[in-house]
């Protein structure tokens, strides 16, 4: 579709649609977060956002609010309206039936079932269509959905916590707690927007983590701003449309199935996937009896560990858009070194742990300056007494 000129009003209404779409940050997966604003005679007559997978899409919700006034109006949508029957009917047809005169999309849908077809449906019925307004901002709503549809891999976000001297655990493995409560609340939000959390068996054995989303630990709220850098204020809202949070799939890298059947996570809400690199029938049966799913994947040829790329492909096939890697220095370093990481979220505490403590990443084989891995700083924010640095990595595998 050709690049088109947009007015100041067009930009304002699309910005509003993007802001509305952010309300689905923790609730829509595996569907994309989408917002819609319907305008007639310079007035917003309908707003909607996709709330929960299987329920009405943003366009349908906005049309319900606009009613008969939608005839002849303009719809601003953050993603091309769908054109196929999934869990719900196609939104393009709903817009046609409502008599819209114009539809402005921020970006084309990367889903091959839609990609361009929604726009063509609208145009075939005489509706004016424009695309590409605030496309970068709209894509940032759904980095995982866009990447999964484009490459067959999820968006991978590694989370690390370290002291000011770059240490993430004492020599004994003790690591609770390096950062303060504000950083831990921030991590809760990273979990809530992710469909899967990956950790290593050593981290589970040492810490026995829950790896659950616990919104009751979040601070009180009023309003919603998913981009707020200040997690100590009231800008983060837990969506009241959900009685219980959607728990991400807990994925444990456990080559030899050492996960204890008494591990805390096996008795908590949500599912646990234990991924091994060779079959152990007796251990498999014991873990399955304890409530885990066990999956055997190929080895990567290095010390018999699970092939991480094969794991990410498997998760994408399970409709996982965003992955959060919460684990120790060895596994986190392996993800980074293999070029599988899109984003590194690093919480730095104002403490020193000494040279005997463990480094934040273990990446053997980097011996010269030409081997160093380049990062791009995306965001810096204060989180309580800690600092959160978000980096993008430009060497990801596709």
C-alpha positions, 0 to 999 in steps of 0.5 A: 500500500502506498505511503499516504499523507495524514493530518494532525487530527489523524495522528491524534486519533491514532495516538489515542488508539495506541494508548487504549490498546495498551490496556491489553498489555497483560490480558490479550495473549496470545492475540495482539494488543489492539485499540480502535477509535471511531470518529465522526464530524471531529468527535470520538463516538466509539473507543474499544480495545481487545481485552481477552483472547476469544472475546470481541476485538477492538473494532467490534467493541468500538462499533458497539459504543458508536452504534448507528453513528458509525455509518460514514465515520472513520475508524483508527485501528492500531493493526489491520482489521482481521479478515478471517474467522478465528475465535471471532468473526472477521473485523473487516466485515464488521466495519463494512456492515457498520457502513464506515467510510474510511479506515486508517491502520497503523500497520499491516498485520504480519499474520499471513492469514490476514496480511493485506487481506483485511485492507483489500476486503474494505477497499472492495466495498468502497471504503477508503483505506490508509496504512502506516500512521504511527507504525513504529509505535504500534509495532512496539505494542506487539513485539512478540506477535510481530516477530513470531508471525514474521520469523517463527520465533518469540521475542526473547527478553532476558532479565538480570539483577546485579550489584554495581560491580556486576555480580549476580550471586554470591559464590555459594549461589545465594542471590536473594535479594540483590535488588529492592522491592520496586525492582521485584514489582517491575519484574512482576509486570515483565512476567505478566506480559509474557506467555512463558518464563524460562529458567535453568534447573540450577536456579530452581534447585538453589532458589525454589522459585514460584515464577508466578504473576502476583498482582496483589504485590503491585502497588495501588493504582489509579489510571493506566500508563504501561510506559511509565518509568516510575513504578513507585507511583500509581501508574501501573494498573492490574486489569480488573477484567480478569479475576485471576492473572494469566499465568505464564508457562514456566519452562525449566531447562533440565537436561537430566530431569533433576527437578524435585517433585516437591518443587514449589512451582508444581503446586502453584497455578499455571503449567510447568514444562520441563525440557530435557535433552535425553529420555529418562522414562522413570524420571519423566513419569515421576514428574508428570505424576507431580503435575509437570509436562516433560518435553525432550528436545535435541541436544545442542552438542555442547555438554548435552544441553537443550538446544535453545533455538529448538526450544524457542521454535517449540514455544512459538508453535505453542503461540508464545509471543514473548519469553522472559528468561529469568535464570542464572549467569550460565543459561542467560549467557548462553542465550545472549551468546547464541544471538537469541536475545532481543532485549536485556533488562538489567536491574542494578542495585547500589551495592558491591558484592566483591570479586568472589561473587558470580558475574551477571553473565557467563559467556566463555570464548570471548577473548579479544575486543573484536569478539565483544557483543554490542548493545544499544541502550533503549531506556534508563529508569529509576526503580526505587533505589535501583536503576533499570537499564534496557538494552536491545541486541542486534545480533538475533537469530531469525 
